[in-house]
C-alpha cells in the first residue's frame, strides 16, 4: 500500500504543469487573424454604372464572419470622381477600416493624419473621419482644421459631401484670415 501511495504521489508531483507553458502550447493566438490578405489593392465603387470612387491601399486584411470588414493598417487613399470621371477630391489616412454591410461596403473609418483635399484646393485635416458611401457623406466629431485660399478654420465636428465640395463645421472654434503677401519689402 505504501508503494502505491508513493508512486501516486510521484505521479501527481511529476505532472505539475506551468500554466503559462500550457497556455502557450494549447491556446490559439488571441489576435484574430485575417481570412484574406492582399497587397497593392484598388477597390472601385460604382453607382448607376459609373465609377464614383477608387480606394487604394498597400495592404488590405479581410476579416469574415458575422460582421465582415476590411482593415488597412498601412494607410489608404480614396479618390472621388464626378459623373464624367473627373477627380473631385482625395482622402488619405494612416489607417482605415471598411465595414462590409451585406456586400454594400458602405461605412469606412479613416484614422491618423486624415487629409481631404477637394478640386478647389481646400484642405481638411483631422484624426478621425467616417465615410458613408450610401449617403455620400463624410463626418467626424473630432477636431478639424480647414485651410482655404482665404482662411484657416478650426472647429469640433464636421459633416460634408463625400467629395468635400460642401461642408459644415459643427462648432467653429476660430478662424484666421490668410492674406497674400504684397511682394513689398518692409
Residue pairs with C-beta under 8 A, 6 or more apart in sequence:
32 63
34 61
34 62
34 63
34 71
35 62
35 63
35 64
36 61
36 62
36 64
37 59
37 60
37 61
37 62
38 59
38 60
38 62
39 58
39 59
39 60
40 58
41 55
41 56
41 57
41 58
41 59
41 60
42 54
42 55
42 56
43 54
43 55
43 56
43 98
43 105
44 51
44 53
44 54
44 55
45 51
45 52
45 53
45 54
45 55
45 105
45 133
46 52
50 81
50 83
50 85
51 81
51 85
52 80
52 81
52 133
53 78
53 79
53 80
53 81
53 133
53 162
54 78
54 79
54 81
55 76
55 77
55 78
55 96
55 98
55 108
56 76
56 77
56 78
56 79
57 72
57 74
57 75
57 76
57 77
57 96
58 74
58 75
59 72
59 73
59 74
60 70
60 71
60 72
61 70
61 71
61 72
61 73
62 68
62 69
62 70
63 69
63 70
63 71
67 99
68 99
68 100
69 97
69 98
69 99
69 100
70 97
70 98
70 100
70 105
71 96
71 97
71 98
72 95
72 96
72 97
72 98
73 95
75 92
75 93
75 94
75 95
75 96
76 92
76 93
76 95
76 96
76 110
77 90
77 91
77 92
78 90
78 91
78 92
78 108
78 110
78 131
79 87
79 89
79 90
80 87
80 88
80 89
80 90
80 91
80 162
80 163
80 164
81 87
81 88
82 88
82 163
87 119
88 118
88 119
88 163
88 164
88 165
89 116
89 117
89 118
89 119
89 162
89 163
89 164
89 165
90 116
90 117
91 110
91 114
91 115
91 116
91 129
91 131
91 138
92 113
92 114
92 115
93 110
93 111
93 112
93 113
93 114
93 115
93 129
94 111
94 112
94 113
95 110
95 111
95 112
96 108
96 109
96 110
96 111
97 108
97 109
98 105
98 107
98 108
99 105
99 106
99 107
99 108
101 107
104 133
104 134
105 133
106 132
106 133
106 134
107 130
107 131
107 132
107 133
108 130
108 131
108 133
109 128
109 129
109 130
109 131
110 128
110 129
110 130
110 131
111 127
111 128
111 129
112 127
113 125
113 127
114 124
114 125
114 126
114 127
114 128
114 129
115 123
115 124
115 125
116 123
116 124
116 129
116 138
116 160
116 164
117 123
117 124
117 164
118 163
118 164
118 165
119 163
119 165
120 148
120 149
120 165
121 149
122 146
122 147
122 148
122 149
122 164
123 146
123 147
123 148
124 144
124 145
124 146
124 158
124 160
124 164
124 167
125 144
125 145
125 146
125 147
126 140
126 142
126 143
126 144
126 145
126 158
127 142
127 143
128 140
128 141
128 142
129 138
129 139
129 140
129 142
130 138
130 139
130 140
131 137
131 138
131 162
132 138
132 139
133 162
136 161
136 162
137 159
137 160
137 161
137 162
138 158
138 159
138 160
138 161
138 162
138 164
139 157
139 158
139 159
139 160
140 157
140 158
141 156
141 157
141 170
142 156
142 157
143 154
143 155
143 156
144 154
144 155
144 156
144 157
144 158
144 169
145 152
145 153
145 154
146 152
146 153
146 155
146 158
146 167
146 169
148 178
149 178
150 177
150 178
151 175
151 176
151 177
151 178
152 175
152 176
152 178
153 169
153 172
153 174
153 175
153 176
154 172
154 173
154 174
154 175
155 169
155 170
155 171
155 172
155 173
156 170
156 171
156 173
157 169
157 170
157 171
158 167
158 168
158 169
158 170
159 167
159 168
159 170
160 166
160 167
160 168
161 167
